[in-house]
Amino acid sequence: MPDILYLILTAIISLLVGVVLGRMLLQKVYKSQEEAARHKAHTIVREAELNAESIKKDRILEAKEKYLKLKSEFEEESNRKKNIIIQNENKVKQREQQVTKQMEQAKRFEADLLKEKENLSTVFEKEKETLIAQLDKEKESLNAQREQFKKKEEEVEQQRSQVLGQLEKIAGLTASEAREQLVEALKSEAQTQASSHIKDIVAQAKLTATKEAKKIVIETIQRTAAEHAIENCVSVFNIESDDIKGKIIGREGRNIRALEAATGVEIIVDDTPEAIIISGFDPVRREIARLSLHRLVADGRIHPARIEEVVTKTRKNIEEEIVEIGERTAIDLGIHGLHPELIRMVGRMRFRSSYGQNLLQHSREVANLCATMAAELGLNVKHAKRAGLLHDIGKVTPDEPELPHAIIGMELAKKYKEHPDVCNAIGAHHDEVEMTAMVSPLVQACDAISGSRPGARREIMESYIKRLRELEETAVSFEGVNQCYAIQAGRELRVMVDADNVTDEKAAQISFDISQKIEKEMQYPGQIKITVIREMRAISYAK
């Protein structure tokens, strides 16, 4: 038992000694860590102070440099302004000297004027006195002449009474009876002279009728100024940078081929800076291609499917624009109550030409000429202007039957309830029908005036466009051909065929047959390249 207690006490004492020793060791370790941390903190603070001192010196140097720079700039600016001020002061001094000289000259001139004024007033007073004296003398002379005149007038009246009395005795008539006989004689003589004068006036009018008509026509032409309307087959599409040309061409040229196939024009991308050339004889196709290119470039998404979608939308927009052009033309000319179909035909004139002359511009010009002439001649201005605008609507019918355009236009005008005078003027402006309205010869004359202006029309352009249309119609007449476009000024014919009904062998045969038919039936310079395009498309829909 005592041994156990001894062991327990020994263990307790050992535990206490271990605890004390461990605590002392921990305090020593903590103290060493604390000293190390203080040393590290001191080092960091020292480095921070050194860095701060270095940064401070750098900032001071930068501030000094900036101060010196600003000081030099300020001195330069102040010197420049000082020089300007000195120059302005010198100019002001020079101006003051000039003003001083001018004031001295003005003073001298004023003194001279005063002297002249005094001299003139003296001369004026003398002349005034002289004139007053002369007037007094002339007044006395006139009074004397007036008295003499009164005496002579009394003497004449007495002599007249005596003569009348003698005449009444000799003739056996009173003065009133003689007056009546004289009046009757003068009446018959005046009627004879008036008849002769009327005949002379009629003869003179016949002689001057042609001259007056030419005068009215010339005045009308001068008052209706119009531009020279020369159509071409090329449009230019401007772009911001040449980088866009690569997007328009596409990989291996597929974008530009899709655009040409959808619009029927030729897209020429060459070295012309910031421009793409659109070539085609049909102005509607060129306008569709130009607007489609504009939308594609603005959108940025250029690929075959997107191109077809944009071209389809653009065609619809062009139809809307045609109606808007027709309405704006009618409003500009002050023509009201036109049928919507006639308005659409007027808008289609914007994209048609007649011998190289824009058809809408020609019709507007004829309408203005007719209105001016009708006003000069006292005819119905509204009917004349209406007939002038609509006289060529037969040229823009979609079906183009085998009838003269004047007859087609007259039938259309009758169909849409136009006035009979307007219908007759449209049908008679090329003498296809008899003229029964007063405005009909006006429309015919104004049409000739507008078409015969120098630079108004070009026969070569019309025959050229007619040849291109015949080329397209020849190719479209073959079975399996969907579309056909004449490009490169008629040197190439691109034919689109239906891939489902035309094989590759048949496409080659169609190309050969078209070339043979063109050789036999048409006349053309050089050679024409016929390109048949057969494109296979597989379309599916995921639902």
FITORDO-687926 format. One record per residue (C-alpha): residue in three letters; y, x, z. Coordinates in steps of 0.5 Angstrom, whole numbers. Each point is the difference from the previous one (the first is absolute). Layout:
@code ALA	y Y	x X	z Z
...
REM end
This chain:
@code MET	y 0	x 0	z 0
@code PRO	y 5	x 5	z 2
@code ASP	y -2	x 4	z -7
@code ILE	y 2	x -7	z -4
@code LEU	y 7	x 0	z 3
@code TYR	y 1	x 7	z -1
@code LEU	y -2	x -1	z -7
@code ILE	y 5	x -6	z -1
@code LEU	y 5	x 4	z 3
@code THR	y -1	x 6	z -4
@code ALA	y 0	x -5	z -6
@code ILE	y 7	x -4	z 2
@code ILE	y 3	x 7	z 1
@code SER	y -2	x 3	z -7
@code LEU	y 2	x -7	z -3
@code LEU	y 7	x 1	z 3
@code VAL	y 1	x 7	z -2
@code GLY	y -2	x -2	z -7
@code VAL	y 5	x -5	z 0
@code VAL	y 5	x 4	z 3
@code LEU	y -2	x 6	z -5
@code GLY	y 0	x -5	z -6
@code ARG	y 7	x -3	z 2
@code MET	y 3	x 7	z 0
@code LEU	y -3	x 2	z -7
@code LEU	y 2	x -6	z -3
@code GLN	y 7	x 1	z 3
@code LYS	y 0	x 7	z -3
@code VAL	y -3	x -3	z -7
@code TYR	y 6	x -5	z 0
@code LYS	y 5	x 5	z 2
@code SER	y -2	x 5	z -6
@code GLN	y 0	x -6	z -5
@code GLU	y 7	x -2	z 3
@code GLU	y 3	x 7	z -1
@code ALA	y -3	x 0	z -7
@code ALA	y 3	x -7	z -2
@code ARG	y 7	x 3	z 3
@code HIS	y -1	x 6	z -4
@code LYS	y -2	x -4	z -6
@code ALA	y 6	x -5	z 1
@code HIS	y 5	x 6	z 1
@code THR	y -3	x 3	z -6
@code ILE	y 1	x -6	z -4
@code VAL	y 7	x -1	z 3
@code ARG	y 2	x 7	z -2
@code GLU	y -2	x -1	z -7
@code ALA	y 3	x -7	z -1
@code GLU	y 7	x 4	z 3
@code LEU	y -1	x 5	z -5
@code ASN	y -1	x -5	z -6
@code ALA	y 6	x -4	z 2
@code GLU	y 4	x 6	z 0
@code SER	y -3	x 2	z -7
@code ILE	y 2	x -7	z -2
@code LYS	y 6	x 0	z 3
@code LYS	y 2	x 6	z -4
@code ASP	y -2	x -2	z -6
@code ARG	y 3	x -7	z 1
@code ILE	y 7	x 4	z 1
@code LEU	y -1	x 4	z -6
@code GLU	y -1	x -6	z -4
@code ALA	y 6	x -3	z 3
@code LYS	y 4	x 6	z -1
@code GLU	y -2	x 0	z -8
@code LYS	y 1	x -7	z -1
@code TYR	y 7	x 0	z 4
@code LEU	y 2	x 6	z -5
@code LYS	y -3	x -4	z -6
@code LEU	y 4	x -6	z 2
@code LYS	y 6	x 4	z 1
@code SER	y 0	x 4	z -6
@code GLU	y -1	x -7	z -4
@code PHE	y 5	x -3	z 4
@code GLU	y 5	x 6	z -2
@code GLU	y -2	x -1	z -7
@code GLU	y 1	x -7	z 0
@code SER	y 7	x 0	z 4
@code ASN	y 2	x 6	z -5
@code ARG	y -2	x -4	z -6
@code LYS	y 4	x -6	z 3
@code LYS	y 6	x 4	z 1
@code ASN	y 0	x 3	z -7
@code ILE	y 0	x -8	z -2
@code ILE	y 5	x -1	z 4
@code ILE	y 4	x 5	z -2
@code GLN	y -1	x -1	z -7
@code ASN	y 2	x -8	z 1
@code GLU	y 6	x 3	z 4
@code ASN	y 2	x 4	z -6
@code LYS	y -1	x -6	z -5
@code VAL	y 4	x -4	z 5
@code LYS	y 6	x 5	z -1
@code GLN	y -1	x 0	z -7
@code ARG	y 0	x -7	z 0
@code GLU	y 6	x -1	z 4
@code GLN	y 4	x 5	z -4
@code GLN	y -2	x -4	z -6
@code VAL	y 3	x -6	z 3
@code THR	y 6	x 3	z 2
@code LYS	y 2	x 2	z -7
@code GLN	y -2	x -7	z -2
@code MET	y 5	x -3	z 5
@code GLU	y 5	x 5	z -2
@code GLN	y -1	x -2	z -8
@code ALA	y 0	x -7	z 2
@code LYS	y 7	x 1	z 4
@code ARG	y 3	x 3	z -6
@code PHE	y -3	x -5	z -5
@code GLU	y 3	x -6	z 5
@code ALA	y 7	x 4	z 0
@code ASP	y 0	x 0	z -8
@code LEU	y -2	x -8	z 0
@code LEU	y 6	x -1	z 5
@code LYS	y 4	x 3	z -5
@code GLU	y -3	x -3	z -6
@code LYS	y 1	x -7	z 3
@code GLU	y 7	x 1	z 2
@code ASN	y 1	x 2	z -8
@code LEU	y -4	x -6	z -2
@code SER	y 4	x -5	z 4
@code THR	y 6	x 3	z -2
@code VAL	y -2	x -1	z -7
@code PHE	y -3	x -7	z 1
@code GLU	y 7	x -3	z 3
@code LYS	y 3	x 3	z -6
@code GLU	y -5	x -4	z -5
@code LYS	y 0	x -6	z 4
@code GLU	y 8	x -1	z 0
@code THR	y 0	x 2	z -8
@code LEU	y -6	x -6	z -1
@code ILE	y 4	x -5	z 4
@code ALA	y 6	x 1	z -4
@code GLN	y -4	x -1	z -6
@code LEU	y -4	x -6	z 2
@code ASP	y 7	x -3	z 2
@code LYS	y 3	x 1	z -7
@code GLU	y -7	x -3	z -3
@code LYS	y 0	x -6	z 4
@code GLU	y 7	x -1	z -2
@code SER	y -2	x 1	z -7
@code LEU	y -6	x -5	z 0
@code ASN	y 4	x -6	z 3
@code ALA	y 5	x 1	z -6
@code GLN	y -6	x 0	z -4
@code ARG	y -3	x -7	z 3
@code GLU	y 6	x -3	z -1
@code GLN	y 0	x 1	z -7
@code PHE	y -7	x -2	z -1
@code LYS	y 2	x -7	z 4
@code LYS	y 5	x -1	z -5
@code LYS	y -4	x 2	z -6
@code GLU	y -6	x -5	z 2
@code GLU	y 5	x -6	z 1
@code GLU	y 2	x 2	z -8
@code VAL	y -8	x 0	z -2
@code GLU	y -1	x -6	z 4
@code GLN	y 6	x -4	z -4
@code GLN	y -3	x 3	z -7
@code ARG	y -7	x -2	z 2
@code SER	y 2	x -7	z 1
@code GLN	y 4	x 0	z -6
@code VAL	y -6	x 3	z -4
@code LEU	y -5	x -6	z 2
@code GLY	y 5	x -5	z -1
@code GLN	y 1	x 2	z -7
@code LEU	y -8	x 1	z -1
@code GLU	y -1	x -7	z 2
@code LYS	y 5	x -3	z -5
@code ILE	y -3	x 4	z -5
@code ALA	y -8	x -1	z 1
@code GLY	y 1	x -7	z 3
@code LEU	y -4	x 1	z 6
@code THR	y 1	x 1	z 7
@code ALA	y -1	x 6	z 4
@code SER	y -6	x -3	z 4
@code GLU	y -3	x -2	z -7
@code ALA	y 1	x 7	z -3
@code ARG	y -4	x 3	z 6
@code GLU	y -6	x -5	z -1
@code GLN	y -1	x 2	z -7
@code LEU	y 1	x 7	z 1
@code VAL	y -6	x 0	z 6
@code GLU	y -4	x -4	z -5
@code ALA	y 1	x 6	z -5
@code LEU	y -2	x 5	z 5
@code LYS	y -6	x -3	z 2
@code SER	y -3	x 0	z -6
@code GLU	y 2	x 7	z -2
@code ALA	y -3	x 2	z 7
@code GLN	y -7	x -4	z -1
@code THR	y 0	x 4	z -7
@code GLN	y 1	x 7	z 3
@code ALA	y -5	x -2	z 6
@code SER	y -5	x -1	z -5
@code SER	y 1	x 6	z -3
@code HIS	y 0	x 4	z 6
@code ILE	y -6	x -3	z 3
@code LYS	y -4	x 2	z -7
@code ASP	y 3	x 7	z 1
@code ILE	y -2	x 0	z 7
@code VAL	y -8	x -2	z -2
@code ALA	y 0	x 5	z -5
@code GLN	y 3	x 6	z 5
@code ALA	y -6	x -3	z 5
@code LYS	y -5	x 1	z -5
@code LEU	y 2	x 7	z -2
@code THR	y 1	x 2	z 7
@code ALA	y -7	x -3	z 3
@code THR	y -4	x 6	z -1
@code LYS	y 5	x 4	z 3
@code GLU	y 1	x -4	z 6
@code ALA	y -8	x 0	z 1
@code LYS	y 0	x 7	z -1
@code LYS	y 5	x 1	z 6
@code ILE	y -4	x -5	z 4
@code VAL	y -6	x 4	z -1
@code ILE	y 3	x 7	z 1
@code GLU	y 4	x -3	z 7
@code THR	y -7	x -2	z 2
@code ILE	y -3	x 6	z -1
@code GLN	y 5	x 4	z 4
@code ARG	y 0	x -5	z 6
@code THR	y -7	x 1	z 0
@code ALA	y -2	x 7	z 2
@code ALA	y -7	x 2	z 0
@code GLU	y -4	x 6	z 1
@code HIS	y -4	x 3	z -6
@code ALA	y -7	x -2	z 2
@code ILE	y -5	x 5	z -3
@code GLU	y -7	x -1	z 3
@code ASN	y -5	x 7	z 1
@code CYS	y -7	x 0	z 2
@code VAL	y 1	x 5	z 6
@code SER	y 2	x -1	z 7
@code VAL	y 1	x 5	z 5
@code PHE	y -3	x 0	z 8
@code ASN	y 4	x 4	z 4
@code ILE	y -4	x 3	z 6
@code GLU	y 3	x 4	z 6
@code SER	y -4	x 6	z 0
@code ASP	y -5	x 3	z -5
@code ASP	y -6	x 0	z 5
@code ILE	y -1	x -8	z -1
@code LYS	y -2	x 2	z -7
@code GLY	y -7	x 2	z 3
@code LYS	y -1	x -6	z 3
@code ILE	y 2	x -4	z -6
@code ILE	y -5	x 4	z -4
@code GLY	y -6	x 0	z 5
@code ARG	y -6	x 3	z 1
@code GLU	y -2	x 2	z -8
@code GLY	y 5	x -5	z -2
@code ARG	y -3	x -6	z 2
@code ASN	y 6	x -3	z 3
@code ILE	y 4	x 1	z -6
@code ARG	y -6	x -3	z -4
@code ALA	y 0	x -6	z 4
@code LEU	y 7	x -1	z -1
@code GLU	y 0	x 0	z -7
@code ALA	y -6	x -4	z -1
@code ALA	y 4	x -5	z 5
@code THR	y 6	x 0	z -3
@code GLY	y -1	x 2	z -8
@code VAL	y 5	x 5	z 0
@code GLU	y 0	x 8	z 0
@code ILE	y 2	x 4	z 6
@code ILE	y 3	x 6	z -2
@code VAL	y 0	x 5	z 6
@code ASP	y 3	x 7	z -3
@code ASP	y 5	x 5	z 2
@code THR	y 6	x -4	z 0
@code PRO	y 2	x 1	z 7
@code GLU	y 0	x -6	z 5
@code ALA	y -2	x -5	z -5
@code ILE	y -6	x -4	z -3
@code ILE	y 1	x -3	z -7
@code ILE	y -3	x -7	z -2
@code SER	y -2	x -1	z -7
@code GLY	y -1	x -6	z -4
@code PHE	y 3	x -5	z -5
@code ASP	y -1	x -6	z 5
@code PRO	y 6	x 0	z 5
@code VAL	y -4	x -5	z 4
@code ARG	y -5	x 5	z 1
@code ARG	y 5	x 6	z 1
@code GLU	y 3	x -4	z 5
@code ILE	y -6	x -2	z 4
@code ALA	y -2	x 7	z 0
@code ARG	y 6	x 2	z 2
@code LEU	y 0	x -5	z 6
@code SER	y -7	x 2	z 2
@code LEU	y 1	x 7	z 0
@code HIS	y 6	x -1	z 5
@code ARG	y -4	x -4	z 5
@code LEU	y -6	x 5	z 0
@code VAL	y 5	x 6	z 1
@code ALA	y 3	x -4	z 5
@code ASP	y -6	x -2	z 4
@code GLY	y -4	x 7	z -1
@code ARG	y -7	x -3	z -1
@code ILE	y -1	x 1	z -7
@code HIS	y -7	x -1	z -3
@code PRO	y -4	x -4	z -5
@code ALA	y -1	x -6	z 4
@code ARG	y 7	x 0	z 3
@code ILE	y 3	x 1	z -7
@code GLU	y -3	x -6	z -3
@code GLU	y 2	x -5	z 6
@code VAL	y 7	x 3	z -1
@code VAL	y 0	x -1	z -7
@code THR	y -2	x -7	z 1
@code LYS	y 5	x -2	z 5
@code THR	y 6	x 3	z -4
@code ARG	y -2	x -4	z -6
@code LYS	y 1	x -6	z 4
@code ASN	y 6	x 2	z 2
@code ILE	y 3	x 2	z -7
@code GLU	y -2	x -8	z -1
@code GLU	y 5	x -2	z 6
@code GLU	y 5	x 5	z -3
@code ILE	y 0	x -3	z -7
@code VAL	y 2	x -7	z 3
@code GLU	y 5	x 4	z 5
@code ILE	y 3	x 3	z -7
@code GLY	y 0	x -7	z -3
@code GLU	y 4	x -3	z 6
@code ARG	y 5	x 5	z 0
@code THR	y 1	x 0	z -7
@code ALA	y 1	x -7	z 0
@code ILE	y 5	x 0	z 6
@code ASP	y 4	x 6	z -3
@code LEU	y 1	x -4	z -7
@code GLY	y 2	x -6	z 4
@code ILE	y -6	x -4	z -3
@code HIS	y -3	x -5	z 5
@code GLY	y -6	x -5	z -1
@code LEU	y -5	x 4	z -4
@code HIS	y -7	x -2	z 1
@code PRO	y -4	x 5	z 4
@code GLU	y -5	x 2	z -6
@code LEU	y 7	x 2	z -4
@code ILE	y 2	x 4	z 6
@code ARG	y -6	x 4	z 0
@code MET	y 0	x 1	z -7
@code VAL	y 7	x 3	z 0
@code GLY	y -2	x 5	z 6
@code ARG	y -6	x 2	z -5
@code MET	y 6	x 2	z -5
@code ARG	y 2	x 6	z 4
@code PHE	y -7	x 3	z -1
@code ARG	y 0	x -1	z -8
@code SER	y 4	x 3	z -6
@code SER	y 2	x -2	z -7
@code TYR	y 1	x 6	z -4
@code GLY	y 1	x 4	z 6
@code GLN	y 5	x -4	z 3
@code ASN	y -1	x -3	z 6
@code LEU	y -2	x -8	z -1
@code LEU	y 4	x -2	z 7
@code GLN	y 6	x 4	z -1
@code HIS	y 0	x -2	z -8
@code SER	y 0	x -8	z 3
@code ARG	y 5	x 1	z 5
@code GLU	y 5	x 3	z -5
@code VAL	y -2	x -5	z -5
@code ALA	y 2	x -6	z 6
@code ASN	y 6	x 4	z 1
@code LEU	y 2	x 0	z -7
@code CYS	y -1	x -7	z -1
@code ALA	y 4	x -2	z 6
@code THR	y 6	x 4	z -2
@code MET	y 0	x -3	z -7
@code ALA	y -2	x -7	z 2
@code ALA	y 6	x 0	z 4
@code GLU	y 5	x 3	z -5
@code LEU	y -3	x -6	z -5
@code GLY	y 1	x -5	z 5
@code LEU	y -8	x -2	z 0
@code ASN	y -5	x -1	z 6
@code VAL	y 0	x 7	z 4
@code LYS	y -6	x -2	z 4
@code HIS	y -4	x -2	z -6
@code ALA	y 2	x 6	z -3
@code LYS	y -2	x 5	z 5
@code ARG	y -6	x -4	z 2
@code ALA	y -3	x 1	z -7
@code GLY	y 3	x 7	z -1
@code LEU	y -5	x 2	z 6
@code LEU	y -6	x -4	z -2
@code HIS	y 0	x 2	z -7
@code ASP	y -5	x 5	z 0
@code ILE	y -5	x -3	z 5
@code GLY	y -5	x -1	z -5
@code LYS	y -1	x 8	z 0
@code VAL	y -3	x 0	z 7
@code THR	y -5	x -6	z 0
@code PRO	y -7	x 3	z 3
@code ASP	y -4	x -3	z -6
@code GLU	y 4	x 2	z -6
@code PRO	y -2	x -5	z -5
@code GLU	y 1	x 1	z -8
@code LEU	y 7	x -3	z 0
@code PRO	y 7	x 2	z -1
@code HIS	y 3	x 2	z 7
@code ALA	y 6	x -5	z -1
@code ILE	y -5	x -6	z -1
@code ILE	y -4	x 2	z 6
@code GLY	y 6	x 0	z 4
@code MET	y 3	x -6	z -3
@code GLU	y -7	x -4	z 2
@code LEU	y 1	x 3	z 7
@code ALA	y 7	x -2	z 1
@code LYS	y -2	x -7	z -2
@code LYS	y -6	x 0	z 5
@code TYR	y 4	x 2	z 6
@code LYS	y 5	x -5	z -2
@code GLU	y 6	x 4	z -3
@code HIS	y 6	x -3	z -3
@code PRO	y -1	x -2	z -8
@code ASP	y 6	x 5	z -2
@code VAL	y -3	x 5	z 4
@code CYS	y -7	x -1	z -3
@code ASN	y 3	x 0	z -7
@code ALA	y 4	x 6	z 1
@code ILE	y -7	x 4	z 3
@code GLY	y -4	x -2	z -6
@code ALA	y 6	x 1	z -6
@code HIS	y 2	x 7	z 2
@code HIS	y -5	x 3	z -5
@code ASP	y 1	x -6	z -5
@code GLU	y -7	x -3	z 1
@code VAL	y 3	x -7	z 1
@code GLU	y 6	x -3	z -2
@code MET	y 7	x 1	z 4
@code THR	y 2	x -7	z 3
@code ALA	y 4	x 2	z 6
@code MET	y 7	x 3	z 1
@code VAL	y -3	x 6	z 4
@code SER	y -6	x 2	z -5
@code PRO	y 5	x 4	z -4
@code LEU	y 3	x 4	z 6
@code VAL	y -7	x 2	z 2
@code GLN	y -2	x 2	z -6
@code ALA	y 6	x 4	z -1
@code CYS	y 0	x 3	z 7
@code ASP	y -7	x 2	z -1
@code ALA	y 2	x 4	z -6
@code ILE	y 6	x 3	z 3
@code SER	y -5	x 3	z 6
@code GLY	y -5	x 2	z -4
@code SER	y 5	x 4	z -5
@code ARG	y 4	x 4	z 5
@code PRO	y -1	x 7	z -1
@code GLY	y -6	x 3	z 4
@code ALA	y -2	x -7	z 2
@code ARG	y -7	x 0	z -3
@code ARG	y -5	x 5	z -3
@code GLU	y -5	x -2	z -5
@code ILE	y -4	x 6	z 1
@code MET	y -1	x -1	z 7
@code GLU	y -2	x -8	z -2
@code SER	y -5	x 3	z -5
@code TYR	y -3	x 5	z 5
@code ILE	y -1	x -5	z 5
@code LYS	y -3	x -5	z -5
@code ARG	y -5	x 6	z -2
@code LEU	y -2	x 1	z 7
@code ARG	y -2	x -7	z 2
@code GLU	y -4	x -1	z -7
@code LEU	y -4	x 6	z 3
@code GLU	y -1	x -3	z 6
@code GLU	y -2	x -7	z -3
@code THR	y -5	x 4	z -5
@code ALA	y -4	x 3	z 6
@code VAL	y 0	x -6	z 4
@code SER	y -3	x -4	z -5
@code PHE	y -7	x 3	z 1
@code GLU	y -5	x -3	z 4
@code GLY	y -1	x 3	z 7
@code VAL	y 8	x 3	z 0
@code ASN	y 3	x -2	z 7
@code GLN	y 7	x 3	z -1
@code CYS	y 3	x 5	z -5
@code TYR	y 7	x 4	z 1
@code ALA	y 3	x 4	z -6
@code ILE	y 3	x 7	z 4
@code GLN	y 3	x 6	z -3
@code ALA	y 5	x -3	z -5
@code GLY	y -6	x -3	z -3
@code ARG	y -4	x 6	z -1
@code GLU	y -6	x -2	z 5
@code LEU	y -3	x -7	z 1
@code ARG	y -3	x -1	z 7
@code VAL	y -6	x -5	z 0
@code MET	y -3	x -3	z 6
@code VAL	y -7	x -3	z -1
@code ASP	y -4	x -5	z 5
@code ALA	y -5	x 5	z 3
@code ASP	y -5	x -6	z 1
@code ASN	y 0	x -2	z -8
@code VAL	y 1	x 7	z -3
@code THR	y -5	x 6	z 0
@code ASP	y 2	x 7	z -1
@code GLU	y -2	x 0	z -7
@code LYS	y 3	x -7	z -1
@code ALA	y 7	x 3	z 2
@code ALA	y -1	x 6	z -5
@code GLN	y -1	x -5	z -5
@code ILE	y 6	x -4	z 2
@code SER	y 4	x 6	z 0
@code PHE	y -2	x 2	z -7
@code ASP	y 1	x -7	z -3
@code ILE	y 7	x -1	z 3
@code SER	y 2	x 7	z -4
@code GLN	y -3	x -3	z -6
@code LYS	y 4	x -6	z 0
@code ILE	y 6	x 3	z 2
@code GLU	y -1	x 5	z -6
@code LYS	y -1	x -6	z -5
@code GLU	y 5	x -5	z 3
@code MET	y 6	x 4	z 2
@code GLN	y 5	x 5	z -2
@code TYR	y 2	x 6	z 5
@code PRO	y 2	x 7	z 0
@code GLY	y -5	x 5	z 2
@code GLN	y -6	x -2	z 4
@code ILE	y -2	x -5	z 6
@code LYS	y -4	x 2	z 5
@code ILE	y -5	x -6	z 3
@code THR	y -2	x 1	z 7
@code VAL	y -5	x -5	z 2
@code ILE	y -1	x 0	z 8
@code ARG	y -6	x -3	z 3
@code GLU	y 0	x 0	z 8
@code MET	y -6	x -2	z 4
@code ARG	y 2	x -4	z 6
@code ALA	y -5	x -2	z 6
@code ILE	y 3	x -4	z 5
@code SER	y -3	x -3	z 6
@code TYR	y 3	x -4	z 6
@code ALA	y -2	x 1	z 8
@code LYS	y 0	x -7	z 3
REM end
